[in-house]
Amino acid sequence: MSRSPVGRISRRDTFIALRKPAGRAVVGPLRVSWLPPDTDDRIPQVGYAIGRRCGKAVRRNRLRRRLREAVRLHPPVPGTYLVAADPVAGDLSFTDLVSTVGSAMSSAARKGTRR
């Protein structure tokens, strides 16, 4: 079993820091917040925010799994990301979801490094 090129956000203070991100992007039904990596972090960390308005638990979990796979297929540049989804994201085809996730994450990181 190979290691995933993407890590998970596990610390509460990281989620709190993402309230004031360095970069932010909205592409279609996805919103992405980005923080630059700590010193030598080479593996990006990603968290997912799927609210109850996206549907019941089965639908939310399916969307989270699809988002996780889309991020794994197109690993972002190092940093910390929070991917939030609107209910419409669950209706996208997987190909559209992958391209939307990729463009939102790269746009958020690009906006964050401009400063």
C-alpha atoms as an extended CHARMM CRD file, in Angstrom:
* protein
*
       115  EXT
         1         1  MET       CA              0.0000000000        0.0000000000        0.0000000000  PROA      1               0.0000000000
         2         2  SER       CA              1.5220000000        3.3310000000       -1.0480000000  PROA      2               0.0000000000
         3         3  ARG       CA              1.3910000000        6.4950000000        1.0120000000  PROA      3               0.0000000000
         4         4  SER       CA             -1.0270000000        9.1490000000       -0.0480000000  PROA      4               0.0000000000
         5         5  PRO       CA              0.5840000000       12.2920000000       -1.4660000000  PROA      5               0.0000000000
         6         6  VAL       CA             -1.8830000000       14.3230000000        0.6340000000  PROA      6               0.0000000000
         7         7  GLY       CA             -2.1390000000       14.5430000000        4.4240000000  PROA      7               0.0000000000
         8         8  ARG       CA             -5.0740000000       15.3280000000        6.6840000000  PROA      8               0.0000000000
         9         9  ILE       CA             -5.6550000000       18.3070000000        8.9330000000  PROA      9               0.0000000000
        10        10  SER       CA             -5.8970000000       16.9810000000       12.4660000000  PROA      10              0.0000000000
        11        11  ARG       CA             -5.2390000000       19.9570000000       14.7160000000  PROA      11              0.0000000000
        12        12  ARG       CA             -7.9420000000       22.3630000000       15.8140000000  PROA      12              0.0000000000
        13        13  ASP       CA             -5.6000000000       25.3620000000       15.6970000000  PROA      13              0.0000000000
        14        14  THR       CA             -5.0460000000       24.7030000000       11.9800000000  PROA      14              0.0000000000
        15        15  PHE       CA             -8.7820000000       24.9660000000       11.3300000000  PROA      15              0.0000000000
        16        16  ILE       CA             -8.8630000000       28.1770000000       13.3650000000  PROA      16              0.0000000000
        17        17  ALA       CA             -5.9530000000       29.5950000000       11.3360000000  PROA      17              0.0000000000
        18        18  LEU       CA             -7.8670000000       28.7870000000        8.1360000000  PROA      18              0.0000000000
        19        19  ARG       CA            -10.4980000000       31.3480000000        9.1540000000  PROA      19              0.0000000000
        20        20  LYS       CA             -8.0310000000       33.9940000000        7.9340000000  PROA      20              0.0000000000
        21        21  PRO       CA             -6.3930000000       32.3020000000        4.9590000000  PROA      21              0.0000000000
        22        22  ALA       CA             -3.5490000000       33.6720000000        2.8640000000  PROA      22              0.0000000000
        23        23  GLY       CA             -5.4000000000       32.6720000000       -0.3080000000  PROA      23              0.0000000000
        24        24  ARG       CA             -9.0160000000       32.0270000000       -1.1530000000  PROA      24              0.0000000000
        25        25  ALA       CA            -10.7930000000       30.8910000000       -4.3090000000  PROA      25              0.0000000000
        26        26  VAL       CA            -14.3290000000       30.0990000000       -5.3770000000  PROA      26              0.0000000000
        27        27  VAL       CA            -14.7840000000       27.9410000000       -8.4670000000  PROA      27              0.0000000000
        28        28  GLY       CA            -18.2920000000       26.7380000000       -9.1910000000  PROA      28              0.0000000000
        29        29  PRO       CA            -19.7300000000       25.0240000000       -6.1110000000  PROA      29              0.0000000000
        30        30  LEU       CA            -16.3500000000       24.8060000000       -4.2990000000  PROA      30              0.0000000000
        31        31  ARG       CA            -14.6400000000       27.2560000000       -1.9800000000  PROA      31              0.0000000000
        32        32  VAL       CA            -10.9900000000       26.7020000000       -1.0830000000  PROA      32              0.0000000000
        33        33  SER       CA             -8.9500000000       28.4240000000        1.6270000000  PROA      33              0.0000000000
        34        34  TRP       CA             -5.1380000000       28.1090000000        1.6620000000  PROA      34              0.0000000000
        35        35  LEU       CA             -2.3440000000       28.6870000000        4.1580000000  PROA      35              0.0000000000
        36        36  PRO       CA              1.3480000000       28.5160000000        3.2280000000  PROA      36              0.0000000000
        37        37  PRO       CA              3.2790000000       25.4790000000        4.4530000000  PROA      37              0.0000000000
        38        38  ASP       CA              5.1910000000       25.4820000000        7.7020000000  PROA      38              0.0000000000
        39        39  THR       CA              8.9740000000       25.3650000000        7.3940000000  PROA      39              0.0000000000
        40        40  ASP       CA              9.6980000000       22.0160000000        5.7130000000  PROA      40              0.0000000000
        41        41  ASP       CA              6.2270000000       20.6150000000        5.0440000000  PROA      41              0.0000000000
        42        42  ARG       CA              6.4230000000       18.9660000000        1.6510000000  PROA      42              0.0000000000
        43        43  ILE       CA              3.0800000000       17.1580000000        1.9030000000  PROA      43              0.0000000000
        44        44  PRO       CA             -0.0590000000       19.2660000000        1.4600000000  PROA      44              0.0000000000
        45        45  GLN       CA             -2.7180000000       18.9270000000        4.1560000000  PROA      45              0.0000000000
        46        46  VAL       CA             -6.3800000000       19.0290000000        3.1940000000  PROA      46              0.0000000000
        47        47  GLY       CA             -9.5700000000       19.2770000000        5.2330000000  PROA      47              0.0000000000
        48        48  TYR       CA            -13.1340000000       19.0810000000        3.9230000000  PROA      48              0.0000000000
        49        49  ALA       CA            -16.1890000000       21.0520000000        5.0320000000  PROA      49              0.0000000000
        50        50  ILE       CA            -19.4040000000       19.4150000000        3.8750000000  PROA      50              0.0000000000
        51        51  GLY       CA            -22.4130000000       20.9380000000        5.6280000000  PROA      51              0.0000000000
        52        52  ARG       CA            -25.7740000000       19.3920000000        6.3590000000  PROA      52              0.0000000000
        53        53  ARG       CA            -27.3970000000       21.3860000000        3.6050000000  PROA      53              0.0000000000
        54        54  CYS       CA            -25.5350000000       19.0930000000        1.1620000000  PROA      54              0.0000000000
        55        55  GLY       CA            -27.8860000000       16.2960000000        2.1530000000  PROA      55              0.0000000000
        56        56  LYS       CA            -28.0920000000       13.3820000000        4.5180000000  PROA      56              0.0000000000
        57        57  ALA       CA            -24.9890000000       11.6430000000        5.8660000000  PROA      57              0.0000000000
        58        58  VAL       CA            -24.7900000000        9.1360000000        3.0110000000  PROA      58              0.0000000000
        59        59  ARG       CA            -24.7220000000       11.9160000000        0.3910000000  PROA      59              0.0000000000
        60        60  ARG       CA            -22.2310000000       14.0400000000        2.3870000000  PROA      60              0.0000000000
        61        61  ASN       CA            -19.8780000000       11.1040000000        2.9170000000  PROA      61              0.0000000000
        62        62  ARG       CA            -20.0250000000       10.1730000000       -0.7540000000  PROA      62              0.0000000000
        63        63  LEU       CA            -19.1680000000       13.7690000000       -1.7110000000  PROA      63              0.0000000000
        64        64  ARG       CA            -16.2760000000       13.7840000000        0.7710000000  PROA      64              0.0000000000
        65        65  ARG       CA            -14.9080000000       10.5250000000       -0.6820000000  PROA      65              0.0000000000
        66        66  ARG       CA            -15.1810000000       11.9000000000       -4.2290000000  PROA      66              0.0000000000
        67        67  LEU       CA            -13.4190000000       15.1200000000       -3.2190000000  PROA      67              0.0000000000
        68        68  ARG       CA            -10.6720000000       13.1620000000       -1.4680000000  PROA      68              0.0000000000
        69        69  GLU       CA            -10.0790000000       11.0770000000       -4.5850000000  PROA      69              0.0000000000
        70        70  ALA       CA            -10.1010000000       14.1690000000       -6.8240000000  PROA      70              0.0000000000
        71        71  VAL       CA             -7.4130000000       15.7600000000       -4.6240000000  PROA      71              0.0000000000
        72        72  ARG       CA             -5.3930000000       12.5450000000       -4.6520000000  PROA      72              0.0000000000
        73        73  LEU       CA             -5.4480000000       12.4630000000       -8.4650000000  PROA      73              0.0000000000
        74        74  HSD       CA             -4.1930000000       16.0590000000       -8.6810000000  PROA      74              0.0000000000
        75        75  PRO       CA             -2.0670000000       16.6690000000       -5.5870000000  PROA      75              0.0000000000
        76        76  PRO       CA             -1.8110000000       20.3970000000       -4.8630000000  PROA      76              0.0000000000
        77        77  VAL       CA              1.3080000000       22.3900000000       -4.0340000000  PROA      77              0.0000000000
        78        78  PRO       CA              2.4020000000       22.1760000000       -0.3760000000  PROA      78              0.0000000000
        79        79  GLY       CA              0.2840000000       24.1000000000        2.0850000000  PROA      79              0.0000000000
        80        80  THR       CA             -2.8760000000       23.6620000000        4.1130000000  PROA      80              0.0000000000
        81        81  TYR       CA             -6.2190000000       23.6490000000        2.3070000000  PROA      81              0.0000000000
        82        82  LEU       CA             -9.8310000000       23.6820000000        3.4130000000  PROA      82              0.0000000000
        83        83  VAL       CA            -12.2630000000       22.5930000000        0.6860000000  PROA      83              0.0000000000
        84        84  ALA       CA            -15.8880000000       23.5770000000        1.2910000000  PROA      84              0.0000000000
        85        85  ALA       CA            -18.6570000000       22.3470000000       -0.9970000000  PROA      85              0.0000000000
        86        86  ASP       CA            -22.1240000000       23.5970000000       -1.8890000000  PROA      86              0.0000000000
        87        87  PRO       CA            -24.9380000000       21.0810000000       -2.4300000000  PROA      87              0.0000000000
        88        88  VAL       CA            -24.5510000000       21.3450000000       -6.2310000000  PROA      88              0.0000000000
        89        89  ALA       CA            -21.0710000000       19.7670000000       -5.9980000000  PROA      89              0.0000000000
        90        90  GLY       CA            -22.6680000000       16.3820000000       -5.3780000000  PROA      90              0.0000000000
        91        91  ASP       CA            -24.3620000000       16.5360000000       -8.7830000000  PROA      91              0.0000000000
        92        92  LEU       CA            -21.1520000000       17.1400000000      -10.7800000000  PROA      92              0.0000000000
        93        93  SER       CA            -19.6750000000       14.3360000000      -12.8320000000  PROA      93              0.0000000000
        94        94  PHE       CA            -16.3990000000       13.0300000000      -11.4320000000  PROA      94              0.0000000000
        95        95  THR       CA            -14.4240000000       14.5170000000      -14.3360000000  PROA      95              0.0000000000
        96        96  ASP       CA            -15.9490000000       17.9530000000      -13.7150000000  PROA      96              0.0000000000
        97        97  LEU       CA            -15.3360000000       17.6040000000       -9.9850000000  PROA      97              0.0000000000
        98        98  VAL       CA            -11.6470000000       16.7670000000      -10.5300000000  PROA      98              0.0000000000
        99        99  SER       CA            -11.1020000000       19.7780000000      -12.7950000000  PROA      99              0.0000000000
       100       100  THR       CA            -13.0270000000       22.0970000000      -10.4570000000  PROA      100             0.0000000000
       101       101  VAL       CA            -11.0590000000       20.9470000000       -7.4030000000  PROA      101             0.0000000000
       102       102  GLY       CA             -7.7460000000       21.3010000000       -9.2430000000  PROA      102             0.0000000000
       103       103  SER       CA             -8.4490000000       24.8030000000      -10.4980000000  PROA      103             0.0000000000
       104       104  ALA       CA             -9.8440000000       25.9940000000       -7.1520000000  PROA      104             0.0000000000
       105       105  MET       CA             -6.8480000000       24.7110000000       -5.1920000000  PROA      105             0.0000000000
       106       106  SER       CA             -4.2590000000       26.1020000000       -7.5850000000  PROA      106             0.0000000000
       107       107  SER       CA             -6.0740000000       29.4400000000       -7.7240000000  PROA      107             0.0000000000
       108       108  ALA       CA             -6.1950000000       29.7090000000       -3.9170000000  PROA      108             0.0000000000
       109       109  ALA       CA             -2.4820000000       28.9170000000       -3.6080000000  PROA      109             0.0000000000
       110       110  ARG       CA             -1.6130000000       31.3610000000       -6.3840000000  PROA      110             0.0000000000
       111       111  LYS       CA             -3.6000000000       34.1560000000       -4.7390000000  PROA      111             0.0000000000
       112       112  GLY       CA             -1.9590000000       33.4070000000       -1.4050000000  PROA      112             0.0000000000
       113       113  THR       CA              1.5840000000       33.6710000000       -2.7450000000  PROA      113             0.0000000000
       114       114  ARG       CA              0.9630000000       36.9810000000       -4.5570000000  PROA      114             0.0000000000
       115       115  ARG       CA              1.1050000000       39.0180000000       -1.3840000000  PROA      115             0.0000000000
